[in-house]
Amino acid sequence: MSTAADFSAAEIEAGRRLFAGEWSFLLAAGSVDALPPNGGLEVAFAGRSNVGKSSLINALTGRRALARASGKPGRTQQLIFFAGPSPLVLVDLPGYGYAAAGKAKAAAWAKAVEAYLRKSKALARVYLLIDARHGVRPIDEAILTALDQAAVSHEIVLTKCDELREAELTECCDGVKLAIQRRPAAFPRVIATSARTGRGIPELRAAIARLLRERSSPAAR
C-alpha cells in the first residue's frame, strides 16, 4: 500500500497547497445534457453507496460539509462537481450497488456516468473507493471492467482503514493488488485512507498533485 515514503516532502507539500484554498460546489448533473463543458483537470471519485466518497472529499479539502455525507445509502444521485482555486475539479459520482434506488432512476444515473466517463476530455483519473472491511466485491469487479473497457485511468483508494488491524489492512491491500494486476487501465498503487483519522489523506493529495503536474506538462499535451 502507498505510504509517505512513496512521495517526496515537496510532493506532500504540493498536495497540501493544492487543497488548501477555498473549495465550493460547482454544479450537479443528473443527465448527459447537464454535464459541464470541459474546463480544468477533473478527478472523479467512484464507489459503492456509503463507501465514504463524500467524507473523503471533505477530508481532502479540509471542509466538513462541502460534500454532503450521509449514513443513508444512495443519497448522491447526481454527478456533483466541486471547484477550487486551481484548475482542478473534483467529481463525486453516484454510488452504485444500491438496489432500493429504483430501476428507472438507477438506469438514468448509469447513463449519465457512462457518458461522462467516455466523453469527458478533462477527466484525468477515477479514484475507485473500496471499503477496506470488505475488499473488492463482484460489483466492484464489474466497475473495474467497465473502466478498463472505457480506457479510463483508475486507482484504488481504500476507505475506513481505521476500523482494521494493520495485519488485516495488509491482507486487504494484497487482495486488491491481486484483483487489479492484469487490468490495463488500473494504476498499480493502492492508497489506504481514513477520513476520520486523516490517515492517507496527505498521500492522496500528493498523488493528485503529481497527476496534475504530469498532465499539465508540455510532454503530456
Residue, then its C-alpha position, 0 to 999 in steps of 0.5 A: m500500500s502507498t505510504a509517505a515514503d512513496f512521495s517526496a516532502a515537496e510532493i506532500e507539500a504540493g498536495r497540501r497547497l493544492f487543497a488548501g484554498e477555498w473549495s465550493f460546489l460547482l454544479a450537479a448533473g443528473s443527465v448527459d445534457a447537464l454535464p459541464p463543458n470541459g474546463g480544468l483537470e477533473v478527478a472523479f471519485a467512484g464507489r459503492s453507496n456509503v463507501g465514504k466518497s463524500s467524507l473523503i472529499n471533505a477530508l481532502t479539502g479540509r471542509r466538513a460539509l462541502a460534500r454532503a455525507s450521509g449514513k443513508p445509502g444512495r443519497t448522491q444521485q447526481l454527478i456533483f462537481f466541486a471547484g477550487p482555486s486551481p484548475l482542478v475539479l473534483v467529481d463525486l459520482p453516484g454510488y452504485g450497488y444500491a438496489a432500493a434506488g429504483k430501476a428507472k432512476a438507477a438506469a438514468w444515473a448509469k447513463a449519465v456516468e457512462a457518458y461522462l466517463r467516455k466523453s469527458k476530455a478533462l477527466a484525468r483519473v477515477y479514484l475507485l473507493i473500496d471499503a477496506r472491511h470488505g475488499v473488492r466485491p463482484i460489483d466492484e469487479a464489474i466497475l473495474t471492467a467497465l473502466d478498463q473497457a472505457a480506457v479510463s485511468h483508475e486507482i484504488v483508494l481504500t476507505k475506513c482503514d481505521e476500523l482494521r488491524e494493520a495485519e488485516l489492512t495488509e491482507c486487504c491491500d494484497g487482495v486488491k493488488l491481486a484483483i487489479q494486476r492484469r487490468p490495463a487501465a488500473f494504476p498499480r498503487v493502492i492508497a489506504t485512507s481514513a477520513r476520520t483519522g486523516r490517515g492517507i489523506p496527505e498521500l492522496r493529495a500528493a498523488i493528485a498533485r503529481l497527476l496534475r503536474e504530469r498532465s499539465s506538462p508540455a510532454a503530456r499535451 
